[in-house]
Amino acid sequence: MERIETINLKTETDALEAGHGITYDELRGADMLANARKRLENEMRPRGIEPDGEQAVKDAETVRQAGLNAITPSFFELFEDYITEEDSQLAADGVELEARTAWMHEMYRAMLNTLKE
């Protein structure tokens, strides 16, 4: 019979057969997890975050929304991408920087005027 150190929840003795009770390694692992959770909660509380409260729900919604926003590009991101691609193409075609800058300026002005309407 293999001798391992365990804690039997009923008798609190060691030297039981394998498979009986909780091993000290398992107990130490559970203790480490509990301590990690306590540390995390203690770090969160000074910032006004209650891990099991209403703030946790708000934080989860914020994280979810941020994930959705990262997936869906905004109009401005699309516009910036368009300007960047067109500027690269104009530069490759030999258009001088001054002309490209004037074109970009006009594109931004047109976009802002469209948004005002």
Backbone as CSV, one residue per row, in Angstrom:
resi,resn,N_x,N_y,N_z,CA_x,CA_y,CA_z,C_x,C_y,C_z
1,MET,0.840,-1.164,0.000,0.000,0.000,0.000,0.898,1.243,0.000
2,GLU,0.589,2.172,-0.904,1.353,3.408,-1.017,0.941,4.363,0.098
3,ARG,1.940,4.911,0.740,1.643,5.825,1.855,1.730,7.263,1.332
4,ILE,0.626,8.000,1.413,0.620,9.409,1.035,0.015,10.204,2.174
5,GLU,0.435,11.431,2.286,-0.094,12.275,3.348,-1.392,12.909,2.874
6,THR,-2.454,12.631,3.597,-3.751,13.226,3.286,-4.423,13.664,4.568
7,ILE,-5.444,14.453,4.406,-6.286,14.834,5.536,-7.647,14.230,5.273
8,ASN,-8.106,13.403,6.182,-9.441,12.836,6.078,-10.379,13.815,6.762
9,LEU,-11.373,14.233,6.037,-12.266,15.247,6.583,-13.010,14.781,7.829
10,LYS,-13.178,13.477,7.988,-13.932,12.978,9.139,-13.043,12.783,10.362
11,THR,-11.843,12.251,10.155,-11.010,11.898,11.315,-9.776,12.769,11.468
12,GLU,-9.458,13.558,10.444,-8.279,14.422,10.461,-7.001,13.648,10.754
13,THR,-6.873,12.470,10.178,-5.641,11.699,10.332,-4.926,11.655,8.999
14,ASP,-3.660,11.312,9.035,-2.929,11.165,7.780,-2.599,9.696,7.548
15,ALA,-1.823,9.427,6.538,-1.400,8.073,6.177,-2.570,7.192,5.763
16,LEU,-3.478,7.734,5.002,-4.605,6.953,4.495,-4.266,6.384,3.131
17,GLU,-5.102,5.520,2.646,-4.906,4.973,1.312,-5.159,6.051,0.271
18,ALA,-4.523,5.859,-0.893,-4.734,6.800,-1.990,-6.213,6.873,-2.327
19,GLY,-6.691,8.071,-2.535,-8.091,8.245,-2.900,-8.979,8.601,-1.738
20,HIS,-8.453,8.576,-0.528,-9.239,8.937,0.652,-8.807,10.315,1.136
21,GLY,-9.754,11.166,1.439,-9.432,12.476,1.991,-8.905,13.431,0.941
22,ILE,-8.281,14.487,1.404,-7.725,15.525,0.547,-6.217,15.528,0.755
23,THR,-5.457,15.535,-0.326,-4.002,15.586,-0.170,-3.597,16.988,0.260
24,TYR,-2.435,17.064,0.883,-1.941,18.371,1.294,-1.719,19.277,0.081
25,ASP,-1.302,18.699,-1.047,-1.122,19.493,-2.262,-2.446,20.093,-2.720
26,GLU,-3.525,19.298,-2.673,-4.839,19.818,-3.058,-5.281,20.927,-2.117
27,LEU,-5.045,20.715,-0.835,-5.425,21.717,0.156,-4.617,22.998,-0.040
28,ARG,-3.326,22.841,-0.293,-2.469,24.000,-0.517,-2.897,24.739,-1.782
29,GLY,-3.282,24.009,-2.837,-3.756,24.632,-4.075,-5.032,25.427,-3.853
30,ALA,-5.964,24.850,-3.089,-7.214,25.553,-2.791,-6.932,26.796,-1.960
31,ASP,-5.995,26.694,-1.041,-5.629,27.835,-0.209,-4.996,28.939,-1.058
32,MET,-4.158,28.555,-2.015,-3.537,29.535,-2.899,-4.590,30.265,-3.721
33,LEU,-5.586,29.525,-4.230,-6.662,30.157,-4.995,-7.454,31.128,-4.125
34,ALA,-7.762,30.715,-2.917,-8.518,31.586,-2.008,-7.720,32.850,-1.695
35,ASN,-6.419,32.701,-1.467,-5.580,33.868,-1.183,-5.475,34.792,-2.387
36,ALA,-5.377,34.212,-3.579,-5.316,35.028,-4.793,-6.599,35.827,-4.961
37,ARG,-7.736,35.193,-4.696,-9.013,35.905,-4.803,-9.083,37.040,-3.783
38,LYS,-8.635,36.778,-2.557,-8.647,37.828,-1.524,-7.765,39.004,-1.936
39,ARG,-6.574,38.698,-2.475,-5.682,39.775,-2.918,-6.331,40.594,-4.022
40,LEU,-6.953,39.918,-4.991,-7.610,40.616,-6.092,-8.739,41.499,-5.578
41,GLU,-9.551,40.961,-4.677,-10.646,41.749,-4.110,-10.112,42.952,-3.339
42,ASN,-9.036,42.757,-2.590,-8.452,43.866,-1.834,-7.881,44.936,-2.755
43,GLU,-7.338,44.532,-3.895,-6.822,45.501,-4.857,-7.954,46.258,-5.535
44,MET,-9.090,45.605,-5.732,-10.206,46.222,-6.437,-10.974,47.202,-5.552
45,ARG,-11.125,46.907,-4.293,-11.965,47.729,-3.401,-11.517,49.188,-3.304
46,PRO,-10.209,49.489,-3.171,-9.830,50.900,-3.079,-10.229,51.708,-4.312
47,ARG,-10.399,51.047,-5.435,-10.805,51.741,-6.649,-12.319,51.788,-6.796
48,GLY,-13.039,51.341,-5.774,-14.494,51.411,-5.816,-15.148,50.275,-6.565
49,ILE,-14.430,49.186,-6.756,-14.976,48.056,-7.506,-15.335,46.956,-6.527
50,GLU,-16.583,46.612,-6.453,-17.034,45.503,-5.617,-17.169,44.279,-6.513
51,PRO,-16.325,43.253,-6.336,-16.307,42.123,-7.258,-17.617,41.351,-7.354
52,ASP,-18.401,41.328,-6.302,-19.654,40.575,-6.354,-20.865,41.490,-6.424
53,GLY,-20.663,42.769,-6.622,-21.769,43.706,-6.566,-22.182,44.254,-7.914
54,GLU,-22.900,45.354,-7.845,-23.440,46.002,-9.035,-22.325,46.487,-9.955
55,GLN,-21.202,46.907,-9.374,-20.088,47.393,-10.182,-19.545,46.293,-11.084
56,ALA,-19.552,45.058,-10.611,-19.067,43.945,-11.436,-19.915,43.799,-12.689
57,VAL,-21.219,43.994,-12.554,-22.112,43.917,-13.717,-21.788,45.046,-14.690
58,LYS,-21.570,46.249,-14.162,-21.222,47.387,-15.019,-19.886,47.149,-15.722
59,ASP,-18.918,46.613,-14.976,-17.610,46.336,-15.572,-17.712,45.298,-16.678
60,ALA,-18.505,44.271,-16.453,-18.683,43.232,-17.472,-19.318,43.821,-18.725
61,GLU,-20.287,44.707,-18.556,-20.930,45.350,-19.710,-19.940,46.244,-20.450
62,THR,-19.108,46.956,-19.707,-18.098,47.812,-20.327,-17.110,46.984,-21.139
63,VAL,-16.665,45.867,-20.574,-15.730,44.986,-21.283,-16.385,44.405,-22.529
64,ARG,-17.647,43.981,-22.409,-18.364,43.427,-23.556,-18.506,44.476,-24.654
65,GLN,-18.881,45.688,-24.275,-19.052,46.754,-25.256,-17.726,47.110,-25.914
66,ALA,-16.655,47.121,-25.131,-15.337,47.411,-25.694,-14.950,46.351,-26.715
67,GLY,-15.287,45.106,-26.431,-15.017,44.035,-27.391,-15.800,44.222,-28.672
68,LEU,-17.060,44.630,-28.550,-17.872,44.878,-29.740,-17.344,46.069,-30.523
69,ASN,-16.942,47.115,-29.813,-16.418,48.298,-30.486,-15.115,47.991,-31.215
70,ALA,-14.315,47.093,-30.653,-13.057,46.729,-31.303,-13.307,45.975,-32.603
71,ILE,-14.415,45.248,-32.659,-14.739,44.465,-33.852,-15.326,45.352,-34.943
72,THR,-16.184,46.303,-34.569,-16.889,47.144,-35.526,-16.156,48.471,-35.672
73,PRO,-15.545,48.720,-36.832,-14.834,49.989,-36.992,-15.819,51.158,-37.064
74,SER,-15.411,52.282,-36.528,-16.259,53.470,-36.565,-16.152,54.128,-37.937
75,PHE,-17.048,55.059,-38.185,-17.008,55.827,-39.430,-15.663,56.529,-39.565
76,PHE,-15.180,57.086,-38.455,-13.922,57.824,-38.494,-12.736,56.907,-38.784
77,GLU,-12.757,55.697,-38.236,-11.685,54.736,-38.537,-11.695,54.372,-40.019
78,LEU,-12.887,54.162,-40.562,-12.991,53.851,-41.990,-12.507,55.027,-42.833
79,PHE,-12.883,56.234,-42.444,-12.455,57.432,-43.166,-10.937,57.576,-43.116
80,GLU,-10.359,57.387,-41.932,-8.901,57.469,-41.790,-8.201,56.422,-42.657
81,ASP,-8.728,55.212,-42.674,-8.149,54.157,-43.516,-8.202,54.552,-44.984
82,TYR,-9.335,55.126,-45.400,-9.494,55.564,-46.793,-8.461,56.638,-47.129
83,ILE,-8.335,57.641,-46.257,-7.382,58.729,-46.493,-5.958,58.177,-46.576
84,THR,-5.610,57.281,-45.678,-4.264,56.702,-45.654,-3.976,55.920,-46.928
85,GLU,-4.930,55.089,-47.341,-4.742,54.300,-48.566,-4.626,55.194,-49.793
86,GLU,-5.498,56.192,-49.889,-5.455,57.099,-51.042,-4.160,57.899,-51.060
87,ASP,-3.706,58.354,-49.893,-2.457,59.102,-49.823,-1.285,58.234,-50.276
88,SER,-1.280,56.981,-49.853,-0.213,56.065,-50.286,-0.238,55.877,-51.795
89,GLN,-1.430,55.740,-52.354,-1.550,55.555,-53.806,-1.101,56.812,-54.551
90,LEU,-1.509,57.992,-54.054,-1.092,59.246,-54.689,0.426,59.409,-54.621
91,ALA,1.021,59.047,-53.482,2.480,59.129,-53.347,3.158,58.179,-54.324
92,ALA,2.604,56.977,-54.472,3.170,56.004,-55.416,3.046,56.501,-56.853
93,ASP,2.008,57.280,-57.121,1.809,57.833,-58.467,2.646,59.081,-58.710
94,GLY,3.412,59.504,-57.708,4.311,60.638,-57.876,3.706,61.987,-57.541
95,VAL,2.550,62.020,-56.927,1.934,63.291,-56.541,2.728,63.868,-55.366
96,GLU,3.040,65.148,-55.453,3.865,65.787,-54.427,3.107,65.942,-53.111
97,LEU,3.876,66.045,-52.043,3.315,66.131,-50.697,2.367,67.320,-50.548
98,GLU,2.721,68.453,-51.107,1.874,69.642,-50.981,0.492,69.409,-51.592
99,ALA,0.440,68.769,-52.741,-0.843,68.478,-53.392,-1.627,67.440,-52.597
100,ARG,-0.939,66.436,-52.067,-1.622,65.411,-51.257,-2.189,66.019,-49.979
101,THR,-1.426,66.922,-49.364,-1.890,67.578,-48.144,-3.121,68.425,-48.426
102,ALA,-3.124,69.147,-49.530,-4.294,69.950,-49.910,-5.502,69.049,-50.148
103,TRP,-5.276,67.916,-50.806,-6.378,66.968,-51.054,-6.942,66.448,-49.731
104,MET,-6.051,66.056,-48.795,-6.502,65.564,-47.484,-7.289,66.640,-46.748
105,HIS,-6.779,67.860,-46.776,-7.458,68.970,-46.109,-8.875,69.132,-46.663
106,GLU,-9.001,69.071,-47.962,-10.321,69.211,-48.594,-11.240,68.038,-48.244
107,MET,-10.693,66.840,-48.162,-11.500,65.665,-47.799,-12.022,65.791,-46.366
108,TYR,-11.167,66.227,-45.451,-11.609,66.417,-44.064,-12.669,67.514,-43.968
109,ARG,-12.471,68.604,-44.710,-13.448,69.690,-44.702,-14.798,69.201,-45.223
110,ALA,-14.785,68.428,-46.309,-16.032,67.896,-46.874,-16.719,66.955,-45.880
111,MET,-15.930,66.137,-45.200,-16.505,65.212,-44.221,-17.144,65.978,-43.072
112,LEU,-16.470,66.998,-42.560,-17.022,67.787,-41.459,-18.287,68.528,-41.875
113,ASN,-18.299,69.065,-43.081,-19.507,69.740,-43.571,-20.667,68.766,-43.703
114,THR,-20.374,67.551,-44.126,-21.420,66.527,-44.247,-21.981,66.182,-42.874
115,LEU,-21.114,66.086,-41.871,-21.566,65.760,-40.521,-22.393,66.887,-39.905
116,LYS,-22.110,68.133,-40.269,-22.869,69.268,-39.741,-24.308,69.268,-40.243
117,GLU,-24.504,68.757,-41.441,-25.842,68.788,-42.052,-26.774,67.792,-41.464
